[in-house]
Amino acid sequence: MALTDTEVKGSKPAEKSYKLYDREGLFALVKPGGSKLWRFKYAFHGKEKLMALGAYPTLRLAEARERAFAARKMLAAGVDPMTAKKAEKDALQAKSEAEQRKAANSFKHIAEQWHQRWSKGVDADTAAYILRRLEADVYPDIGSLPIEDIKAADIRNLILAIEKRGARDVAQRQHGTISQIFRYAVAHDLAERNPAADFKPSDVLAPRKTQHRAHIDPSELPMLLVAIDNYDAKPVVQYALKLMALLFVRTSELLEATWTEFDLDNARWVITPERMKMDKPHIVPLSRQAIKILRELKTLAGDKKFVFPGMNKQTENKPINCNSLLNALDDIGYKGAMTGHGFRGLARTILAENGFDKAHVELQLSHSNDDKVEAAYNHAQYLPQRTKLMQWWADHLDTIKAKPYLVKASA
């Protein structure tokens, strides 16, 4: 008689193994230790064989019968089921090994190797930022691809997709990061070539639109400085406006600054390449006035990461945004007449009018250089001259603010 599931379940171990026969070669082998193993006995080309099907109760009686039936079908077709099972196992093993090799040579795996090596030379915040950007922008598209299979078109499509969501600068920087990863791969014999070098971002991304951001006439600057001094609604925003006037960096460069970028004792602020529009580090010499404000900000910020942290529990681990400055300028009467970026235009005009060398001013504004080789190394150029320039500028703001009505309007 055929077995029942109840009989298999109720069987007890004995001193020696014994068999519970079902039908047509299927039986359960009950071991002394209590395990119950399904076996299928058959003959192939006159040779008796015993095939393992699985263990009870993981494999119930009905499922064991299905496997035995499948084996009998193979026998009827002239196929040895054990040979077929081994071939299937070997194929799965080969597939697994191929997938492992593919994963080991995937863009993501090699990018992680590059990041581990590269990050030893940068601060932790920068390293974490680059990794987040790879995870968000790059890995979903090409992370799983073997690095040698990636074509220039794949990289082009990736950065175009980033640009499409309104993040052109991020698209350009990701092209640069991908190129660095490929250079690492080539240097370590993990890839033959760097497809990112086949084109520049400007070859495929839309040209930058020239933006003429609003700013007041230089003659109105003294009164604006007075208005900022009298703005006491939000201290963090007031300090940001004061530093925008003193340092005339881009708004995002200031508001996203972290304390790790500052060396107040040596009066230096070094903005990392990843946060710069031109992907190069930028040194900002700090005037005495700027250092005083930053020390006050440090007292206000405590142990927070950002120099200008959010102003409530929900946002204190993030920097304030550009709208905070625009809203403050609106509040003090400069709506539509002045922006955070406008301080750059004012500084450029006034410094030029006062005889400062154009090269020093442009470098302090971190404007691009047509000489690409020089541009790669000029972040530390003219530091003595730029240090004097920044101190003169801070002193000039103090002077005109002290006597705002004596500043003549421009012609």
C-alpha positions in Angstrom: 0.0 0.0 0.0 1.1 3.6 -0.7 2.4 5.7 2.2 0.4 8.4 3.9 1.8 11.7 5.2 0.6 10.7 8.7 2.7 7.5 8.5 5.8 9.5 7.6 5.2 12.1 10.2 4.6 9.5 12.9 7.6 7.3 12.1 10.2 7.0 14.9 13.9 6.5 14.6 15.5 3.1 15.3 18.9 1.8 16.0 19.4 1.2 12.3 18.1 3.1 9.3 14.9 1.7 7.7 12.7 2.4 4.7 9.1 3.4 4.4 8.1 2.4 0.8 5.6 4.4 -1.2 5.3 3.2 -4.8 7.3 2.9 -8.1 10.7 3.2 -6.5 9.9 6.1 -4.0 10.6 5.6 -0.3 11.5 7.5 2.8 14.7 6.6 4.6 14.4 7.0 8.4 17.8 7.5 9.9 18.8 6.7 13.5 19.2 10.4 14.3 15.6 11.1 13.3 16.0 12.6 9.9 13.7 11.4 7.1 15.1 11.4 3.6 13.2 10.9 0.3 14.9 8.5 -2.1 14.0 7.3 -5.6 15.3 3.9 -6.8 15.5 3.2 -10.5 17.5 1.4 -13.1 19.2 3.1 -16.2 20.8 1.0 -18.9 20.6 -2.0 -16.6 22.4 -0.2 -13.7 20.6 0.3 -10.4 20.7 3.9 -9.1 19.5 5.8 -6.0 18.5 9.4 -6.4 18.1 11.9 -3.5 15.0 14.0 -3.7 15.0 16.0 -0.5 14.2 15.8 3.3 10.9 15.5 5.2 9.1 17.7 6.3 10.6 20.4 4.0 9.6 18.1 1.2 6.1 16.6 1.9 4.9 13.3 0.5 2.9 14.9 -2.3 6.0 16.9 -3.4 8.3 13.9 -3.2 5.8 12.0 -5.5 5.9 14.9 -8.0 9.7 14.8 -8.1 9.7 11.0 -8.5 7.1 11.4 -11.3 9.3 13.9 -13.1 12.3 11.5 -12.8 10.2 8.7 -14.3 9.3 11.0 -17.2 13.0 11.6 -17.9 13.6 7.8 -17.8 10.8 7.3 -20.3 12.5 9.8 -22.6 15.8 8.0 -22.3 17.4 10.5 -19.9 19.1 9.7 -16.7 17.5 11.9 -14.1 20.6 12.0 -11.8 22.8 13.1 -14.8 20.2 15.7 -15.7 20.1 16.9 -12.1 23.9 17.2 -11.9 23.9 19.1 -15.2 21.3 21.5 -13.9 23.3 22.0 -10.7 26.5 22.6 -12.7 24.7 25.1 -14.9 23.4 27.0 -11.9 26.8 27.0 -10.4 28.3 28.3 -13.6 25.7 31.0 -13.8 26.3 32.0 -10.1 30.0 32.2 -10.8 29.5 34.3 -13.9 27.2 36.6 -12.0 29.8 36.9 -9.2 32.5 37.8 -11.8 30.1 40.3 -13.4 29.4 41.9 -10.0 33.1 42.0 -9.2 33.7 43.9 -12.5 30.6 46.0 -12.3 30.9 49.8 -12.4 29.5 50.0 -8.8 32.0 47.6 -7.4 34.9 49.4 -9.1 33.5 52.8 -8.1 33.4 51.7 -4.5 37.1 50.7 -4.7 37.9 54.1 -6.2 35.9 55.9 -3.5 37.7 54.0 -0.7 41.1 55.1 -2.2 40.1 58.6 -3.2 38.3 59.5 0.1 41.5 59.1 2.1 42.6 62.4 0.8 39.4 64.4 1.4 37.3 65.3 4.4 34.6 63.0 5.6 31.7 65.3 4.6 33.0 65.6 1.0 33.5 61.8 0.7 30.0 61.2 2.0 28.5 63.7 -0.4 30.2 62.1 -3.5 29.0 58.7 -2.4 25.4 59.9 -2.0 25.5 61.5 -5.4 26.8 58.2 -7.0 24.0 56.2 -5.3 21.3 58.7 -6.3 22.4 59.6 -9.9 24.8 57.0 -11.3 24.3 53.5 -9.8 20.6 53.2 -10.8 21.6 53.6 -14.5 25.0 52.0 -14.9 26.0 50.6 -11.5 25.2 46.9 -12.3 26.8 47.0 -15.8 30.3 45.5 -16.3 32.6 48.5 -16.6 34.0 47.4 -19.9 30.5 47.3 -21.4 29.8 50.9 -20.6 29.8 53.2 -23.7 30.1 56.9 -24.0 26.4 56.9 -25.0 25.5 55.4 -21.6 27.3 58.2 -19.8 25.8 60.8 -22.1 22.2 59.6 -21.5 22.9 59.5 -17.8 24.0 63.1 -17.5 21.2 64.3 -19.9 18.7 62.7 -17.6 20.2 64.6 -14.6 20.1 67.8 -16.6 16.4 67.2 -17.5 15.4 67.3 -13.9 16.9 70.8 -13.7 20.3 69.9 -12.2 22.8 70.9 -14.9 25.7 71.6 -12.5 25.2 68.1 -10.9 25.2 66.6 -14.4 28.5 68.2 -15.2 30.1 67.1 -11.9 28.8 63.5 -12.3 30.5 63.4 -15.7 33.8 64.4 -13.9 33.3 61.8 -11.2 32.6 59.0 -13.7 35.7 60.0 -15.6 37.8 59.7 -12.4 36.4 56.2 -11.7 37.3 55.1 -15.2 40.8 56.5 -14.9 41.2 54.5 -11.8 39.9 51.4 -13.6 42.3 51.9 -16.5 45.2 52.5 -14.1 44.5 49.2 -12.3 43.9 47.1 -15.4 40.1 46.9 -14.7 39.1 48.6 -17.9 40.8 49.2 -21.3 39.7 52.8 -21.8 37.8 55.8 -20.4 34.6 56.4 -22.5 33.8 59.6 -20.4 36.9 61.2 -22.1 35.2 60.9 -25.5 33.2 64.0 -24.9 32.9 67.1 -22.7 29.7 67.9 -20.8 29.4 71.1 -22.9 29.2 68.9 -26.0 25.8 67.5 -24.9 24.4 69.7 -22.1 22.5 72.9 -22.9 24.6 76.1 -22.8 24.4 78.0 -19.5 22.0 80.9 -19.7 23.6 84.2 -18.7 21.8 85.5 -15.7 21.8 89.1 -14.8 20.9 89.0 -11.1 19.5 92.1 -9.6 21.7 94.3 -7.5 21.5 97.9 -6.3 23.6 100.7 -7.5 26.9 101.0 -5.6 25.7 104.3 -4.1 22.9 102.4 -2.3 25.2 99.9 -0.7 25.9 101.9 2.5 22.2 102.1 3.3 21.7 98.4 2.6 24.5 97.6 5.0 22.8 99.7 7.7 19.5 97.9 7.0 21.2 94.5 7.4 22.7 95.6 10.7 19.3 96.6 11.9 17.7 93.3 10.8 17.3 91.3 14.0 14.4 88.9 13.1 16.6 85.9 12.5 20.3 86.1 13.7 21.5 83.2 11.5 20.1 84.9 8.4 21.5 88.3 9.5 25.0 86.8 9.8 24.6 85.1 6.4 23.8 88.5 4.8 26.8 90.1 6.5 29.1 87.4 5.3 27.6 87.6 1.8 28.6 91.3 1.7 32.1 90.6 3.1 33.0 87.5 1.1 30.9 87.8 -2.1 30.9 84.1 -2.8 28.0 82.4 -4.5 25.0 82.0 -2.3 25.0 78.2 -2.3 28.7 78.2 -1.5 28.1 80.2 1.6 24.9 78.6 2.9 26.1 75.0 2.4 29.4 75.7 4.2 30.5 73.3 6.9 32.8 74.1 9.8 35.4 71.6 8.6 36.1 74.0 5.7 37.3 76.8 7.9 40.7 77.5 9.5 39.9 80.6 11.5 43.3 80.7 13.2 44.9 81.0 9.8 42.1 83.2 8.3 41.3 80.8 5.5 38.2 79.2 4.1 38.7 76.5 1.6 35.6 75.5 -0.4 36.0 71.9 -1.7 35.9 71.3 -5.5 32.6 69.3 -5.3 30.8 72.4 -4.0 32.3 74.8 -6.6 30.7 75.7 -9.9 34.1 75.1 -11.7 34.9 71.9 -9.8 38.1 73.4 -8.4 38.9 74.2 -4.7 38.5 77.9 -3.9 40.4 79.7 -1.1 38.7 82.7 0.5 41.0 84.8 2.7 39.1 85.9 5.7 39.2 89.5 6.9 39.2 90.4 10.6 35.5 91.3 10.3 34.6 88.0 8.8 36.5 86.0 11.4 34.6 87.9 14.2 31.3 87.0 12.6 32.3 83.4 12.1 33.4 83.1 15.8 30.0 84.5 16.9 28.3 82.0 14.5 30.3 79.1 16.0 29.0 80.0 19.4 25.4 80.1 18.0 25.8 76.9 16.0 27.4 74.8 18.7 28.4 71.4 17.5 26.2 71.5 14.4 27.7 70.5 11.1 26.7 73.5 9.0 27.7 77.1 9.6 24.1 78.2 8.9 21.9 75.4 10.3 18.2 75.3 10.0 16.3 77.2 12.7 14.1 74.4 14.1 14.4 70.8 15.2 13.3 69.5 11.9 15.8 71.4 9.8 18.8 71.9 12.2 20.8 69.2 10.4 20.4 71.0 7.1 21.6 74.4 6.0 19.2 77.3 5.5 18.2 77.8 1.8 18.6 80.7 -0.5 15.0 81.8 0.0 15.9 82.8 3.6 18.2 85.5 2.2 15.8 86.6 -0.4 13.0 86.9 2.1 15.2 88.8 4.5 16.1 91.3 1.7 12.4 91.6 1.0 11.8 92.3 4.7 14.3 95.2 4.8 12.9 96.8 1.6 15.0 95.4 -1.2 12.5 93.1 -2.9 13.4 92.7 -6.6 16.3 95.2 -6.2 18.9 92.9 -4.6 19.8 89.3 -4.4 22.5 87.4 -2.5 24.4 87.0 -5.8 24.1 90.7 -6.3 26.9 91.3 -3.8 29.3 89.7 -6.3 28.5 92.3 -8.9 28.8 95.1 -6.5 32.2 93.9 -5.3 33.5 93.4 -8.8 32.4 96.9 -9.8 33.7 98.7 -6.7 37.0 96.8 -6.6 37.7 97.6 -10.2 36.9 101.3 -9.6 39.4 101.4 -6.8 42.3 100.1 -8.9 42.5 96.4 -7.9 44.0 94.1 -10.5 41.3 92.4 -12.6 43.1 89.0 -12.4 43.0 89.2 -8.6 39.4 90.2 -8.5 38.3 87.6 -11.1 40.2 84.8 -9.2 38.6 85.8 -5.9 35.2 85.7 -7.6 36.2 82.1 -8.8 35.4 83.0 -12.4 36.6 80.6 -15.1 40.0 80.9 -16.7 40.5 80.3 -20.4 43.8 78.7 -19.7 42.7 75.3 -18.6 46.1 74.2 -17.3 46.5 77.4 -15.2 42.9 77.1 -14.0 43.6 73.7 -12.5 46.3 75.1 -10.3 45.3 78.7 -9.7 43.1 78.3 -6.6 46.1 79.3 -4.5 47.4 82.0 -6.8 47.8 85.6 -5.8 47.0 84.8 -2.1 48.9 87.7 -0.6 47.2 90.1 -3.0 43.8 88.6 -2.5 44.2 88.7 1.3 44.9 92.4 1.1 42.0 92.8 -1.3 39.6 91.1 1.1 40.7 93.1 4.1 40.5 96.3 2.1 36.9 95.4 1.0 35.9 94.7 4.6 37.4 98.0 5.8 35.7 99.8 2.9 32.3 98.4 3.9 32.9 99.6 7.5 33.8 103.0 6.2 30.8 103.6 3.9 28.4 102.1 6.5 29.6 104.5 9.1 28.8 107.5 6.9 26.2 106.3 4.5 24.9 109.7 3.4 28.4 110.8 2.3 28.6 108.2 -0.5 28.0 109.9 -3.8 25.6 108.4 -6.3 27.2 107.1 -9.5 26.8 109.1 -12.7 
